[in-house]
Every structure is written in structure tokens, then in C-alpha cells.
């Protein structure tokens, strides 16, 4: 099965600095951002940093069930409608039963704020950054920071492998759900 990172263009040798080209302008007006603007400077799903190899696309994550279905309920206009055809969403509020593993694996946004994990451009956190990065927005310093955080989250895969029988989806469901939230496919670990 080809994943998003397998479909990306392969870069040969060391990445070369590139001039950012001005692409499609996106204007965001949702509950958390009014008049926020950014440009898509890369093709959707392509030209990722060579260190960043997510196993799931945002569309796949939404269809599997992440963030209790609450995450993307008011910002659908910003992203392709195809992302939402099978998305498990709960506009009325969080519903952890919609998560793939049926458990809560999220920290409240207030915790993210207290720990300084949020960037002003992405007030919803890592997944918002990933959706925008996937669509083609590039912010070099923030991209580097978020990719570093994504790579650090991989430690949970090792913990599952160390403590669970292979293929046992009932072992450590919170860690498995959290990995889904970070675009790691934890269903078959």
C-alpha cells in the first residue's frame, strides 16, 4: 500500500535552498481565526521535508476517527471537501467513541497553550499545521519545529512494540490513538 510519503517526489542528494514562490492565497475565517491568510507554495501532498514521512494523510486520519470528531467541524471550507466525505465528525462536541480506538487520547487545548506548543498561525495545534503543510503551505522555521515534534512522538511505537503482542489492537489503545493523531498508522503494530 502506498502512503502519502511514498508518493512524494524523491530528492537526490542534499535538499537545495529554494525560493518560495507565491501560490494560491487562502483566507481563513473560522471560530479561531478571522482573516488569517497564507499562500500554498507547494503542490498538495508533495515536496515534503525529507525528514517528514507521515504514514497517514489528513483525509485518512479524519476517516479513521481522531480528536473525538471535534477537530475540523468549523473549518471545512479551508480544506478539500473530499477530506470530509467519510470523516467521523461531531459538531456538537467531543465524542471519543468516534476515535478509531474508542478512547480519549487528547490533551485539552489549554494544556497545549500552557506548554507553548502552539504557534500563532496554527492555534489548533499540530494537526492544523499538518493539514496546512499537506496542502502546500510552507513556514520553514515552524515546519522544522513541528517535524521535530512529530519525530519525537515516534517513541510511542517502540513502547507498543516492547509491551504488546504484534497485532493486538487492544493493547495500549490510548497510545495507539495518540499515534493516529500524529499521522502514524498504529493499527497494525
N, C-alpha and C positions, 0 to 999 in steps of 0.2 A: 504494500500500500504506500503510495507516495504521499508524503506530508508536505506542508507548506514550505518547509525549509529545503526539501528535496527538489522542489520545482523552481527554486531561485536560480538565478544565473550564477555560475561558478566563477569566482575571481581567481586569476592566475597570479601567483606571487603576492607581493605586498600591496594592500589597497593604496591607491593613489589619491591624494587630496583632489577633490572635485569642486568646481564652482557650483554653488547652489543655483539652480535655475528656478525662476519664478513659474509656478504651475497654477493649477486651479485654486482659486480662492474659496475657502469655506468660511461661512459666517455662522456662528453658533448662538442660538437663543433658546436656552432651556432653563430649568429651575435653578441651576447652579452657575450658569454663565450667560450674560447678556452682551451681545455684540462682540464676543470673542472671535478673532479672525486668525486664520492660519492658511498657509499655502501647502498644497500637495506637490512635492518636488520629485517624487519617485513614483513609478507605476505601482499600483496596489499589489501587495503580496510579493514584491520583488525587491532586489537590491538591498537586502538586509545586511547589517554588520556581520562579518564572517563569524564573530563570536556568538551571535544570537541565532539559535536554531530551535524555535518553538515547535512542539510536536502537534499542536492544535491551532487552527485558525480561530479568530473571534466567532465566526459563524458556527463552527463545530462546538466551541465551548458553550455558546448560548443554547444550542440544540441539546447538548448533554445535560445541562442544568447546572448553573453556577450562581453564586451570590444570592441564594434564596429567591431567584427570579426577579429581584427588585432592581438590579443594577441599571438596566438600559430602558426603563419604562418611559422616560420623558425626553429622550434624546435620539429617537429613532430617525428623525429627519436628517441627521448628520451622517448616517451610515447607509449602506445599500439595503434596500427593502428585502433582498434575498436572505440577509442575515436573520430576519425575524420570522420567516415562513414557518420554521419549526422550533423557534426559540421558546423556552419554558420561562414565561414571564408572569409576574404577579403585581399588577399595578396597585392593588390595594395595600400591599405591604409584604414584608419578607415572608416566605413560605419555604422553610427548609426541606419540606417533602419534595419540592421541585428540584433540589440538588440531586445530582446523579447518585450519590451515595446516601441521600436522605438525611444528612446530618448538617449541623451548623459548623462551618469551618472558617468563619469570617471574624475579623475584629471590627468593632464599630469605627466609623469614620473619625470619631473624636480621638480614638487611640492613634490613628494614623496622623492626625494633626499634632497631637502631643509629642509624638516621636519625630516629627519633622520629615515624615516620609512623603509628604505631598509637595507638589510643585504648583505654583500659581496657575500655570497653563493647564494643569490636569487636576482639578480639585476633587475628583472622584478616585484618584489613585492610579495604581499600576495598570489595571485593565483598561482604563480610559487612555493612558499613554499607549498601551499596546494596540488598541483599536486604531488610534490616530497614526501610529507608526506603520501599522499594517497598510493603512490607506495611502501612505506616502508622505506624511509629514516627517520632517527631519529637524531635530534640535540637537546638534552634536553633543553639547555638554550634558544635557538631560538624558539623551539616548545612552550615553556612556554610563551614567549613574544607574539608570533603570536596568540596563543589560547586566551590570554588575550585581544588582539585587536579584535579578532573575537567575543568574548563575549560582548565587549563594543558596537559593531556595532548593537547589538540586540535592542538597544534603538529606532531604526527606526521603528521596528514593533509596539512598543507602540504608536509612533506618528501617524502611519497609522490607527491603531485601534481607536485612540482618535479623529481623524479628518475625517475619511471616513466611508461611509456605508459599512457593510460587503459585500465582493464580488464585489465591484465596482473597476474594474481594471483601470479605467480612473482617479481615484483619487490618486494624488501624484505618477505619473509614474516614476519620477526621483528617488524617494526614493525606490520604488519597484524594479527598475532596479539595483540600488546600492545594495540592499539586495541580489539580484541574484548573483551579483559579489562576495558576501561573503558567498555563499552556503546556504543562507536562501531562502526557497521557498515562494516567496511573491505573487504568482499567486492567491491564494485563501484566502488572509487575508481579 
